[in-house]
Amino acid sequence: MAVNKMQFLRDLIHNSMLVAPVTAWVVAQLLKAIYGRIKSGKFAAERLVGPGGMPSSHAAMTTALVVMVGRVESVASPMFAIAVVLTAIVMYDATGVRWHAGQQAKVINRLAELLQEENGLQLAQEKLKEVLGHRPFEVLMGALLGLVIGFVIPASY
């Protein structure tokens, strides 16, 4: 059975349960880059795709999915429950494990700098990524963004 490529693309771009979360992620990443530019005075292209920062793109994406599943399938559906649980895990991870891993990376990077400065000891590792997780406010802002986008995008599949 031949797959009609054009129909596949049409179906894909009209699937609101995919379009809303992807749109939320893209908007959040753009806002991160803009916010980073305003805050630091420098544009960092890494903010367009990287983790951490303001707002949380993971929270935006999963919240938009929750809203869209609720609108399309109903809040009584098993899919809605799965989406809510997934979103809770993502948000917990962003403010917990990933946030603390970033804080630990800052300390390790500073220790590596001190060892190099004071002892000339060169550690054979790259600088660790320090922006990994989020503060609760960044997750809240991502969730609010996802909520708005989830209600603005027309519900369909």
matplotlib code that plots the C-alpha trace (Angstrom):
import matplotlib.pyplot as plt

x = [0.0, 1.6, 1.6, 0.5, 3.3, 1.2, -1.6, 0.9, 2.3, -1.2, -2.3, 0.9, 0.5, -3.2, -2.6, -3.2, -1.8, 1.5, 1.3, 0.5, 3.4, 5.9, 4.7, 5.0, 8.6, 9.6, 8.0, 9.6, 13.1, 12.7, 11.7, 14.7, 17.0, 15.3, 15.4, 19.0, 19.9, 18.1, 19.7, 23.3, 23.5, 24.8, 22.9, 23.6, 22.4, 22.6, 19.5, 17.5, 17.9, 19.5, 18.0, 17.4, 16.6, 13.5, 10.8, 11.0, 10.4, 9.8, 7.1, 5.6, 5.6, 4.1, 1.5, 0.3, 0.0, -2.1, -4.4, -4.8, -5.4, -8.0, -9.7, -9.6, -10.1, -11.7, -10.3, -11.8, -9.7, -6.8, -4.6, -5.3, -4.2, -1.0, -0.2, -0.8, 1.5, 4.2, 4.0, 4.4, 7.4, 9.0, 8.4, 9.7, 12.8, 13.5, 13.3, 15.0, 17.5, 18.4, 18.6, 20.9, 23.1, 23.6, 24.6, 27.0, 28.5, 29.2, 31.1, 33.1, 34.0, 35.2, 37.3, 38.8, 39.7, 41.3, 43.4, 44.6, 45.3, 47.0, 48.8, 49.0, 47.0, 45.1, 42.1, 41.4, 37.8, 35.6, 33.8, 30.6, 27.3, 25.9, 22.4, 20.5, 17.4, 15.0, 14.0, 10.3, 9.3, 10.8, 8.8, 5.7, 6.2, 6.7, 3.5, 1.6, 2.9, 1.9, -1.5, -2.1, -0.8, -2.8, -6.0, -5.0, -4.3, -7.5, -8.2, -8.2, -6.5]
y = [0.0, 3.2, 6.1, 9.4, 11.7, 14.9, 13.4, 12.4, 15.9, 17.4, 15.0, 15.8, 19.6, 19.4, 17.2, 19.7, 17.3, 17.6, 21.1, 22.7, 21.2, 21.8, 25.4, 25.9, 24.5, 26.8, 29.9, 29.1, 28.6, 31.9, 33.6, 32.1, 33.6, 37.0, 36.9, 35.9, 38.7, 41.3, 39.9, 39.5, 41.9, 39.1, 36.8, 33.1, 30.9, 27.9, 29.4, 28.5, 24.8, 24.3, 23.3, 25.4, 29.1, 31.2, 30.0, 26.2, 24.8, 21.3, 22.7, 24.7, 21.7, 19.2, 21.6, 22.4, 18.6, 18.3, 21.0, 19.7, 16.1, 17.4, 19.4, 16.6, 13.5, 14.9, 15.3, 11.9, 10.0, 7.8, 9.8, 13.0, 11.2, 10.0, 13.5, 15.0, 12.4, 12.9, 16.7, 16.4, 14.2, 16.6, 19.6, 17.8, 16.7, 20.2, 21.8, 18.9, 16.6, 18.8, 22.0, 20.4, 18.8, 22.3, 23.7, 20.9, 21.5, 25.2, 24.0, 21.4, 23.9, 26.4, 23.7, 22.8, 26.5, 26.8, 23.7, 25.0, 28.5, 27.5, 24.2, 24.4, 21.1, 20.8, 18.5, 16.5, 17.4, 20.0, 22.6, 21.0, 22.5, 24.6, 25.5, 22.3, 22.8, 25.5, 27.5, 26.9, 30.3, 29.4, 26.2, 28.1, 30.5, 27.7, 26.0, 29.2, 29.6, 26.0, 26.7, 29.7, 28.0, 24.9, 27.0, 29.2, 26.5, 25.0, 21.5, 18.8, 15.6]
z = [0.0, -1.1, 1.3, -0.1, 1.1, 0.6, 2.7, 5.4, 5.6, 5.7, 8.4, 10.4, 10.2, 11.1, 14.2, 17.0, 19.6, 17.8, 16.5, 19.9, 21.8, 19.0, 18.7, 22.5, 22.4, 19.5, 21.1, 24.5, 22.9, 21.0, 24.2, 26.0, 23.3, 23.6, 27.4, 27.4, 25.0, 27.2, 30.4, 29.2, 26.3, 24.1, 21.7, 22.4, 19.6, 22.0, 23.8, 20.7, 21.3, 24.7, 28.0, 31.1, 31.2, 31.1, 30.2, 30.5, 27.0, 28.4, 30.7, 27.8, 25.5, 27.9, 29.2, 25.7, 25.1, 28.3, 27.2, 23.7, 24.9, 27.3, 24.5, 21.9, 24.0, 27.1, 30.6, 31.5, 29.0, 29.8, 27.4, 29.4, 32.6, 30.9, 29.7, 33.1, 34.8, 32.1, 32.6, 36.4, 35.9, 33.5, 35.7, 38.8, 37.0, 35.6, 39.1, 40.9, 39.3, 36.3, 38.4, 40.9, 38.2, 36.8, 40.2, 40.7, 37.3, 38.3, 41.4, 39.5, 36.7, 39.4, 41.1, 37.8, 37.1, 40.6, 40.1, 36.8, 38.1, 41.4, 40.5, 36.7, 36.7, 33.4, 33.7, 30.6, 30.4, 28.7, 30.8, 32.1, 30.9, 33.8, 32.5, 32.6, 34.8, 35.9, 38.9, 39.8, 38.4, 35.0, 34.9, 35.9, 33.1, 30.7, 31.9, 31.5, 27.9, 27.1, 28.6, 26.4, 23.2, 24.0, 24.0, 21.1, 18.6, 17.1, 18.4, 15.7, 14.6]

ax = plt.figure().add_subplot(projection="3d")
ax.plot(x, y, z, "-o")
ax.set_aspect("equal")
plt.show()
